[in-house]
Structure formats: structure tokens, C-alpha cells
Amino acid sequence: MAKLKITQTRSAVGQSPAHHGTLRALGLGKIGRSAEHPESPTLAGMLRKVRHLVRVEGESDTDA
């Protein structure tokens, strides 16, 4: 399963509480902080919600 590296690029100040919660659930919260998560439909929905605040980079599995 592919992993995605998610990096917060913009501040959550002024965003809705739902956006704050989504960033927290992703393991983010400060600009420049990154987290890696396996690709899934749930993750895709979370990223769609905060796409204006984050940068997503894909990584392919090479040990399969």
C-alpha cells in the first residue's frame, strides 16, 4: 500500500473548528510539520477537507 507524506503549508488560524480537528487527526498543527499515512479512502476525504492548508507527496512501495 502506498504511503502519502502530508506537510502543512498554511496556518489553520481563522479556519473552522472542523479543519482544526482534521489537521490534528492527521498529526499536523504547525506550519512545516509533516506526517506519513497509508493511502485510504478515509485519508482521501480528510485531505479533501483541508487541501488548501497542506501539500501531499506520494511515495510508492518498493518492498512489495
Jmol script that loads the backbone (N, CA, C; Angstrom):
load data "model"
ATOM      1  N   MET A   1       0.848  -1.180   0.000  1.00  0.00           N
ATOM      2  CA  MET A   1       0.000   0.000   0.000  1.00  0.00           C
ATOM      3  C   MET A   1       0.894   1.245   0.000  1.00  0.00           C
ATOM      4  N   ALA A   2       0.552   2.206  -0.812  1.00  0.00           N
ATOM      5  CA  ALA A   2       1.351   3.419  -0.931  1.00  0.00           C
ATOM      6  C   ALA A   2       1.176   4.313   0.297  1.00  0.00           C
ATOM      7  N   LYS A   3       2.240   5.028   0.622  1.00  0.00           N
ATOM      8  CA  LYS A   3       2.182   5.985   1.720  1.00  0.00           C
ATOM      9  C   LYS A   3       2.184   7.384   1.136  1.00  0.00           C
ATOM     10  N   LEU A   4       1.523   8.278   1.838  1.00  0.00           N
ATOM     11  CA  LEU A   4       1.489   9.674   1.436  1.00  0.00           C
ATOM     12  C   LEU A   4       2.150  10.504   2.516  1.00  0.00           C
ATOM     13  N   LYS A   5       3.001  11.426   2.094  1.00  0.00           N
ATOM     14  CA  LYS A   5       3.622  12.366   3.025  1.00  0.00           C
ATOM     15  C   LYS A   5       2.825  13.658   2.942  1.00  0.00           C
ATOM     16  N   ILE A   6       2.288  14.081   4.087  1.00  0.00           N
ATOM     17  CA  ILE A   6       1.445  15.267   4.157  1.00  0.00           C
ATOM     18  C   ILE A   6       2.174  16.323   4.969  1.00  0.00           C
ATOM     19  N   THR A   7       2.317  17.519   4.407  1.00  0.00           N
ATOM     20  CA  THR A   7       3.003  18.618   5.075  1.00  0.00           C
ATOM     21  C   THR A   7       2.064  19.812   5.150  1.00  0.00           C
ATOM     22  N   GLN A   8       1.949  20.392   6.339  1.00  0.00           N
ATOM     23  CA  GLN A   8       1.116  21.577   6.490  1.00  0.00           C
ATOM     24  C   GLN A   8       1.875  22.776   5.946  1.00  0.00           C
ATOM     25  N   THR A   9       1.233  23.527   5.045  1.00  0.00           N
ATOM     26  CA  THR A   9       1.888  24.664   4.399  1.00  0.00           C
ATOM     27  C   THR A   9       1.272  25.999   4.782  1.00  0.00           C
ATOM     28  N   ARG A  10       0.058  25.986   5.337  1.00  0.00           N
ATOM     29  CA  ARG A  10      -0.610  27.227   5.715  1.00  0.00           C
ATOM     30  C   ARG A  10      -1.172  27.096   7.120  1.00  0.00           C
ATOM     31  N   SER A  11      -1.367  28.223   7.758  1.00  0.00           N
ATOM     32  CA  SER A  11      -1.878  28.268   9.123  1.00  0.00           C
ATOM     33  C   SER A  11      -3.361  27.917   9.165  1.00  0.00           C
ATOM     34  N   ALA A  12      -3.775  27.324  10.288  1.00  0.00           N
ATOM     35  CA  ALA A  12      -5.174  26.996  10.488  1.00  0.00           C
ATOM     36  C   ALA A  12      -5.922  28.114  11.211  1.00  0.00           C
ATOM     37  N   VAL A  13      -5.227  29.197  11.527  1.00  0.00           N
ATOM     38  CA  VAL A  13      -5.877  30.330  12.194  1.00  0.00           C
ATOM     39  C   VAL A  13      -6.961  30.887  11.274  1.00  0.00           C
ATOM     40  N   GLY A  14      -8.140  31.061  11.812  1.00  0.00           N
ATOM     41  CA  GLY A  14      -9.247  31.581  11.033  1.00  0.00           C
ATOM     42  C   GLY A  14     -10.049  30.512  10.311  1.00  0.00           C
ATOM     43  N   GLN A  15      -9.627  29.270  10.397  1.00  0.00           N
ATOM     44  CA  GLN A  15     -10.354  28.167   9.769  1.00  0.00           C
ATOM     45  C   GLN A  15     -11.418  27.649  10.725  1.00  0.00           C
ATOM     46  N   SER A  16     -12.298  26.830  10.221  1.00  0.00           N
ATOM     47  CA  SER A  16     -13.373  26.292  11.051  1.00  0.00           C
ATOM     48  C   SER A  16     -12.818  25.271  12.044  1.00  0.00           C
ATOM     49  N   PRO A  17     -13.531  25.030  13.124  1.00  0.00           N
ATOM     50  CA  PRO A  17     -13.099  24.007  14.094  1.00  0.00           C
ATOM     51  C   PRO A  17     -12.947  22.631  13.451  1.00  0.00           C
ATOM     52  N   ALA A  18     -13.745  22.337  12.429  1.00  0.00           N
ATOM     53  CA  ALA A  18     -13.623  21.054  11.738  1.00  0.00           C
ATOM     54  C   ALA A  18     -12.267  20.932  11.050  1.00  0.00           C
ATOM     55  N   HIS A  19     -11.768  22.021  10.485  1.00  0.00           N
ATOM     56  CA  HIS A  19     -10.462  21.994   9.835  1.00  0.00           C
ATOM     57  C   HIS A  19      -9.357  21.799  10.870  1.00  0.00           C
ATOM     58  N   HIS A  20      -9.482  22.467  12.019  1.00  0.00           N
ATOM     59  CA  HIS A  20      -8.508  22.286  13.097  1.00  0.00           C
ATOM     60  C   HIS A  20      -8.465  20.824  13.525  1.00  0.00           C
ATOM     61  N   GLY A  21      -9.632  20.233  13.685  1.00  0.00           N
ATOM     62  CA  GLY A  21      -9.714  18.839  14.106  1.00  0.00           C
ATOM     63  C   GLY A  21      -9.133  17.888  13.076  1.00  0.00           C
ATOM     64  N   THR A  22      -9.378  18.163  11.828  1.00  0.00           N
ATOM     65  CA  THR A  22      -8.839  17.315  10.760  1.00  0.00           C
ATOM     66  C   THR A  22      -7.319  17.377  10.737  1.00  0.00           C
ATOM     67  N   LEU A  23      -6.757  18.570  10.881  1.00  0.00           N
ATOM     68  CA  LEU A  23      -5.298  18.695  10.925  1.00  0.00           C
ATOM     69  C   LEU A  23      -4.730  17.922  12.109  1.00  0.00           C
ATOM     70  N   ARG A  24      -5.377  18.020  13.271  1.00  0.00           N
ATOM     71  CA  ARG A  24      -4.922  17.297  14.459  1.00  0.00           C
ATOM     72  C   ARG A  24      -4.966  15.790  14.217  1.00  0.00           C
ATOM     73  N   ALA A  25      -6.048  15.312  13.600  1.00  0.00           N
ATOM     74  CA  ALA A  25      -6.189  13.883  13.325  1.00  0.00           C
ATOM     75  C   ALA A  25      -5.120  13.397  12.346  1.00  0.00           C
ATOM     76  N   LEU A  26      -4.655  14.297  11.488  1.00  0.00           N
ATOM     77  CA  LEU A  26      -3.596  13.945  10.538  1.00  0.00           C
ATOM     78  C   LEU A  26      -2.215  14.003  11.190  1.00  0.00           C
ATOM     79  N   GLY A  27      -2.138  14.494  12.419  1.00  0.00           N
ATOM     80  CA  GLY A  27      -0.849  14.600  13.103  1.00  0.00           C
ATOM     81  C   GLY A  27      -0.130  15.889  12.786  1.00  0.00           C
ATOM     82  N   LEU A  28      -0.880  16.894  12.346  1.00  0.00           N
ATOM     83  CA  LEU A  28      -0.300  18.181  11.995  1.00  0.00           C
ATOM     84  C   LEU A  28      -0.747  19.221  13.018  1.00  0.00           C
ATOM     85  N   GLY A  29      -0.487  20.478  12.776  1.00  0.00           N
ATOM     86  CA  GLY A  29      -0.915  21.520  13.685  1.00  0.00           C
ATOM     87  C   GLY A  29      -0.030  22.747  13.617  1.00  0.00           C
ATOM     88  N   LYS A  30       1.169  22.589  13.069  1.00  0.00           N
ATOM     89  CA  LYS A  30       2.068  23.723  12.890  1.00  0.00           C
ATOM     90  C   LYS A  30       2.565  23.717  11.459  1.00  0.00           C
ATOM     91  N   ILE A  31       2.809  24.893  10.925  1.00  0.00           N
ATOM     92  CA  ILE A  31       3.315  25.008   9.562  1.00  0.00           C
ATOM     93  C   ILE A  31       4.670  24.310   9.473  1.00  0.00           C
ATOM     94  N   GLY A  32       4.837  23.506   8.441  1.00  0.00           N
ATOM     95  CA  GLY A  32       6.089  22.797   8.232  1.00  0.00           C
ATOM     96  C   GLY A  32       6.118  21.401   8.823  1.00  0.00           C
ATOM     97  N   ARG A  33       5.158  21.066   9.648  1.00  0.00           N
ATOM     98  CA  ARG A  33       5.116  19.730  10.246  1.00  0.00           C
ATOM     99  C   ARG A  33       4.626  18.731   9.208  1.00  0.00           C
ATOM    100  N   SER A  34       5.214  17.533   9.198  1.00  0.00           N
ATOM    101  CA  SER A  34       4.851  16.503   8.229  1.00  0.00           C
ATOM    102  C   SER A  34       4.439  15.225   8.935  1.00  0.00           C
ATOM    103  N   ALA A  35       3.647  14.430   8.235  1.00  0.00           N
ATOM    104  CA  ALA A  35       3.228  13.126   8.736  1.00  0.00           C
ATOM    105  C   ALA A  35       3.069  12.197   7.543  1.00  0.00           C
ATOM    106  N   GLU A  36       3.283  10.908   7.779  1.00  0.00           N
ATOM    107  CA  GLU A  36       3.094   9.904   6.729  1.00  0.00           C
ATOM    108  C   GLU A  36       1.936   9.007   7.116  1.00  0.00           C
ATOM    109  N   HIS A  37       1.071   8.738   6.137  1.00  0.00           N
ATOM    110  CA  HIS A  37      -0.092   7.887   6.365  1.00  0.00           C
ATOM    111  C   HIS A  37      -0.267   6.971   5.163  1.00  0.00           C
ATOM    112  N   PRO A  38      -0.763   5.738   5.385  1.00  0.00           N
ATOM    113  CA  PRO A  38      -1.072   4.869   4.241  1.00  0.00           C
ATOM    114  C   PRO A  38      -2.282   5.411   3.483  1.00  0.00           C
ATOM    115  N   GLU A  39      -2.257   5.246   2.192  1.00  0.00           N
ATOM    116  CA  GLU A  39      -3.332   5.740   1.341  1.00  0.00           C
ATOM    117  C   GLU A  39      -4.616   4.966   1.629  1.00  0.00           C
ATOM    118  N   SER A  40      -5.723   5.682   1.818  1.00  0.00           N
ATOM    119  CA  SER A  40      -7.015   5.047   2.084  1.00  0.00           C
ATOM    120  C   SER A  40      -8.125   6.023   1.711  1.00  0.00           C
ATOM    121  N   PRO A  41      -9.346   5.502   1.553  1.00  0.00           N
ATOM    122  CA  PRO A  41     -10.473   6.386   1.257  1.00  0.00           C
ATOM    123  C   PRO A  41     -10.737   7.390   2.386  1.00  0.00           C
ATOM    124  N   THR A  42     -10.544   6.973   3.627  1.00  0.00           N
ATOM    125  CA  THR A  42     -10.741   7.872   4.761  1.00  0.00           C
ATOM    126  C   THR A  42      -9.749   9.024   4.701  1.00  0.00           C
ATOM    127  N   LEU A  43      -8.494   8.708   4.437  1.00  0.00           N
ATOM    128  CA  LEU A  43      -7.465   9.734   4.337  1.00  0.00           C
ATOM    129  C   LEU A  43      -7.771  10.683   3.179  1.00  0.00           C
ATOM    130  N   ALA A  44      -8.244  10.150   2.064  1.00  0.00           N
ATOM    131  CA  ALA A  44      -8.576  10.991   0.907  1.00  0.00           C
ATOM    132  C   ALA A  44      -9.648  12.014   1.274  1.00  0.00           C
ATOM    133  N   GLY A  45     -10.647  11.606   2.050  1.00  0.00           N
ATOM    134  CA  GLY A  45     -11.691  12.533   2.476  1.00  0.00           C
ATOM    135  C   GLY A  45     -11.155  13.610   3.398  1.00  0.00           C
ATOM    136  N   MET A  46     -10.256  13.230   4.303  1.00  0.00           N
ATOM    137  CA  MET A  46      -9.660  14.211   5.214  1.00  0.00           C
ATOM    138  C   MET A  46      -8.832  15.224   4.438  1.00  0.00           C
ATOM    139  N   LEU A  47      -8.068  14.740   3.475  1.00  0.00           N
ATOM    140  CA  LEU A  47      -7.227  15.636   2.684  1.00  0.00           C
ATOM    141  C   LEU A  47      -8.062  16.566   1.815  1.00  0.00           C
ATOM    142  N   ARG A  48      -9.188  16.082   1.327  1.00  0.00           N
ATOM    143  CA  ARG A  48     -10.067  16.923   0.518  1.00  0.00           C
ATOM    144  C   ARG A  48     -10.589  18.095   1.351  1.00  0.00           C
ATOM    145  N   LYS A  49     -10.797  17.839   2.633  1.00  0.00           N
ATOM    146  CA  LYS A  49     -11.340  18.859   3.532  1.00  0.00           C
ATOM    147  C   LYS A  49     -10.332  19.987   3.802  1.00  0.00           C
ATOM    148  N   VAL A  50      -9.046  19.647   3.856  1.00  0.00           N
ATOM    149  CA  VAL A  50      -8.023  20.648   4.201  1.00  0.00           C
ATOM    150  C   VAL A  50      -6.993  20.828   3.082  1.00  0.00           C
ATOM    151  N   ARG A  51      -7.390  20.571   1.858  1.00  0.00           N
ATOM    152  CA  ARG A  51      -6.433  20.621   0.735  1.00  0.00           C
ATOM    153  C   ARG A  51      -5.798  21.981   0.550  1.00  0.00           C
ATOM    154  N   HIS A  52      -6.449  23.042   1.017  1.00  0.00           N
ATOM    155  CA  HIS A  52      -5.913  24.390   0.885  1.00  0.00           C
ATOM    156  C   HIS A  52      -4.857  24.697   1.950  1.00  0.00           C
ATOM    157  N   LEU A  53      -4.672  23.798   2.918  1.00  0.00           N
ATOM    158  CA  LEU A  53      -3.718  24.020   4.002  1.00  0.00           C
ATOM    159  C   LEU A  53      -2.506  23.086   3.957  1.00  0.00           C
ATOM    160  N   VAL A  54      -2.544  22.077   3.099  1.00  0.00           N
ATOM    161  CA  VAL A  54      -1.494  21.054   3.111  1.00  0.00           C
ATOM    162  C   VAL A  54      -0.924  20.799   1.714  1.00  0.00           C
ATOM    163  N   ARG A  55       0.245  20.160   1.686  1.00  0.00           N
ATOM    164  CA  ARG A  55       0.861  19.667   0.449  1.00  0.00           C
ATOM    165  C   ARG A  55       0.978  18.156   0.602  1.00  0.00           C
ATOM    166  N   VAL A  56       0.623  17.420  -0.432  1.00  0.00           N
ATOM    167  CA  VAL A  56       0.636  15.960  -0.383  1.00  0.00           C
ATOM    168  C   VAL A  56       1.642  15.452  -1.399  1.00  0.00           C
ATOM    169  N   GLU A  57       2.525  14.562  -0.927  1.00  0.00           N
ATOM    170  CA  GLU A  57       3.502  13.917  -1.806  1.00  0.00           C
ATOM    171  C   GLU A  57       3.292  12.423  -1.728  1.00  0.00           C
ATOM    172  N   GLY A  58       3.292  11.766  -2.871  1.00  0.00           N
ATOM    173  CA  GLY A  58       3.107  10.311  -2.902  1.00  0.00           C
ATOM    174  C   GLY A  58       4.423   9.579  -2.866  1.00  0.00           C
ATOM    175  N   GLU A  59       4.412   8.431  -2.206  1.00  0.00           N
ATOM    176  CA  GLU A  59       5.579   7.552  -2.181  1.00  0.00           C
ATOM    177  C   GLU A  59       5.107   6.173  -2.592  1.00  0.00           C
ATOM    178  N   SER A  60       5.851   5.513  -3.449  1.00  0.00           N
ATOM    179  CA  SER A  60       5.472   4.170  -3.859  1.00  0.00           C
ATOM    180  C   SER A  60       6.202   3.147  -3.010  1.00  0.00           C
ATOM    181  N   ASP A  61       5.549   2.023  -2.787  1.00  0.00           N
ATOM    182  CA  ASP A  61       6.174   0.925  -2.047  1.00  0.00           C
ATOM    183  C   ASP A  61       7.151   0.209  -2.960  1.00  0.00           C
ATOM    184  N   THR A  62       8.388   0.055  -2.510  1.00  0.00           N
ATOM    185  CA  THR A  62       9.385  -0.638  -3.329  1.00  0.00           C
ATOM    186  C   THR A  62       9.717  -2.010  -2.757  1.00  0.00           C
ATOM    187  N   ASP A  63       9.194  -2.349  -1.578  1.00  0.00           N
ATOM    188  CA  ASP A  63       9.495  -3.638  -0.973  1.00  0.00           C
ATOM    189  C   ASP A  63       8.374  -4.643  -1.178  1.00  0.00           C
ATOM    190  N   ALA A  64       7.529  -4.467  -2.161  1.00  0.00           N
ATOM    191  CA  ALA A  64       6.436  -5.391  -2.411  1.00  0.00           C
ATOM    192  C   ALA A  64       6.874  -6.546  -3.286  1.00  0.00           C
TER     193      ALA A  64
END
end "model"
wireframe off; spacefill off
backbone 0.3
color backbone group
